[in-house]
Amino acid sequence: MPASSSSTAALATTPDPLALVTMLVKALDDKKAGDLRVLSVGEHSSITDYLILASGQANPHLRALRIQLERVLDDANAPIAGVESGEDSGWVVFDAYQVMIHLFMPEQREVYQLEQLWRDAEELDVAVLLAPPEPKPKQKKTATKTVGTKKTPVKKTAVTKKPVKKVVAEKVSVRK
């Protein structure tokens, strides 16, 4: 089935998938998501390039994680194909085309064991994704020597201050 023009346009504005993964991982870490894992599944899947797996401690925590991810995806202008979550199901799934995010309660994560399903995938180091980017080395400025021109010193002239005359006001009395 050919892609629609709207989905093609949405994919054209999608940020770099790894940069999007980095933004999402930072957002999940900021919201205290547990057991955060990132799998590169592009070689094993025709559906997505990356899976992000994380756990929440309670349904309100899952809801907070979901809201934060929606904000990050919206700010990045990343299209969302869908979000699935049942009421108190303990599992939220985001499909952002090249990135899929699975948020679980610990019990559901243990049952579905997506890490085992994708055990052949390369796992990215979350600590590396969370590390601030290294500053770019500053380039040393090289001194350029101009040949044939000399700077002539400017002679400073002394400025003399003129004495200030004091004006004394006389009191004038006015009689009525």
C-alpha positions in Angstrom: 0.0 0.0 0.0 1.6 3.3 -1.0 2.2 5.9 1.6 -0.2 8.8 1.6 1.0 12.3 0.8 0.3 13.4 4.4 2.3 10.6 5.9 5.1 11.1 3.5 5.2 14.8 4.4 5.2 14.0 8.1 8.1 11.6 7.6 10.0 14.3 5.7 10.0 16.6 8.7 10.9 13.9 11.2 14.1 14.6 13.1 17.1 12.3 13.0 15.9 9.0 14.7 18.9 8.8 17.0 18.5 12.4 18.0 14.8 11.8 18.7 15.8 8.7 20.8 18.2 10.8 22.8 15.5 13.5 23.5 13.0 10.8 24.5 15.5 9.0 26.8 16.4 12.3 28.5 12.7 13.1 29.1 12.0 9.6 30.5 15.1 9.8 32.8 14.0 13.3 34.0 10.6 11.8 34.9 12.3 8.9 36.8 11.4 6.1 34.5 12.8 2.8 35.7 14.9 0.2 33.9 15.4 2.3 30.8 16.6 0.4 27.8 17.1 1.3 24.1 17.4 -1.4 21.4 18.5 -0.8 17.8 16.2 -3.1 15.9 16.5 -1.6 12.4 18.4 -4.7 11.1 15.7 -7.0 12.4 12.5 -5.1 11.8 10.8 -3.5 8.8 8.6 -1.5 11.1 10.9 0.6 13.3 14.6 1.4 13.9 14.6 1.8 17.7 12.6 0.5 20.7 12.7 2.3 23.9 11.5 0.3 27.0 10.9 1.8 30.4 8.9 1.1 33.5 6.7 3.2 35.7 6.0 2.6 39.3 2.2 3.2 39.3 -0.5 4.1 36.8 -0.2 7.9 37.6 3.5 7.6 36.9 2.8 5.9 33.6 0.4 8.7 32.7 3.0 11.3 33.6 5.6 9.5 31.4 3.1 9.4 28.5 2.3 13.1 28.8 6.0 14.0 28.8 6.7 11.8 25.8 3.8 13.5 23.9 5.3 16.9 24.7 8.8 15.9 23.5 7.4 14.3 20.3 5.3 17.4 19.6 8.2 19.8 20.3 10.4 17.8 17.9 7.6 17.8 15.2 7.8 14.0 15.2 4.7 12.4 13.7 2.9 9.9 16.0 1.3 7.0 14.1 -0.5 6.0 17.3 -0.7 5.7 21.0 -2.3 2.7 22.7 -3.0 2.3 26.4 -5.9 0.6 28.0 -7.4 1.9 31.2 -5.2 0.5 34.0 -3.6 -1.9 31.6 -0.1 -1.1 32.8 1.2 -0.8 29.3 1.5 2.2 27.0 2.8 2.0 23.4 3.9 4.9 21.2 4.5 4.4 17.5 6.5 7.3 16.2 7.5 5.5 13.0 11.2 5.1 13.4 11.0 5.0 17.2 8.6 2.9 19.2 8.3 3.4 23.0 6.9 0.9 25.4 6.1 2.0 28.9 5.2 -0.8 31.4 4.3 -1.4 34.9 6.9 -3.9 36.3 4.5 -6.8 36.3 3.6 -6.4 32.6 7.2 -5.9 31.6 8.0 -9.2 33.3 5.1 -11.0 31.5 5.9 -9.7 28.0 9.7 -9.7 28.2 10.3 -7.6 25.1 14.0 -7.6 25.8 14.0 -11.4 25.3 12.0 -11.1 22.1 14.6 -8.6 20.7 17.6 -10.3 22.3 19.4 -10.2 18.9 19.1 -6.4 18.7 22.0 -4.1 19.6 21.4 -2.4 23.0 22.5 1.2 23.1 24.1 2.5 26.3 21.6 4.8 28.0 24.4 6.5 30.0 26.0 7.6 26.7 22.7 8.9 25.4 22.2 10.9 28.7 25.7 12.3 28.7 25.9 16.0 27.8 27.5 16.5 24.4 31.3 17.2 24.5 32.2 20.8 23.9 33.8 21.4 20.5 37.5 22.2 20.8 38.2 25.9 20.4 40.3 26.8 17.3 43.5 28.7 18.1 43.7 32.0 16.3 47.0 32.3 14.5 48.7 35.7 14.5 49.0 37.2 11.1 51.9 39.5 10.4 51.4 42.3 8.0 54.5 43.3 6.1 55.3 46.9 5.0 53.0 48.8 7.3 54.1 50.4 10.5 51.9 51.8 13.1 53.0 55.2 14.1 52.5 56.1 17.7 49.9 58.8 18.3 51.3 61.7 20.3 49.2 62.5 23.3 48.8 66.2 24.0 48.4 67.3 27.6 45.1 68.8 28.4 45.4 71.7 30.7 42.5 72.6 32.9 41.5 76.2 33.2 40.9 77.4 36.6 37.3 77.7 37.5 36.1 81.1 38.6 34.0 81.1 41.6 31.0 83.3 41.4 29.7 84.7 44.7 26.1 85.7 44.7 25.3 88.8 46.6 22.3 88.8 48.8 19.8 91.2 47.7 17.3 92.3 50.2 14.0 93.4 49.0 11.9 95.7 51.2 8.3 96.0 51.0 
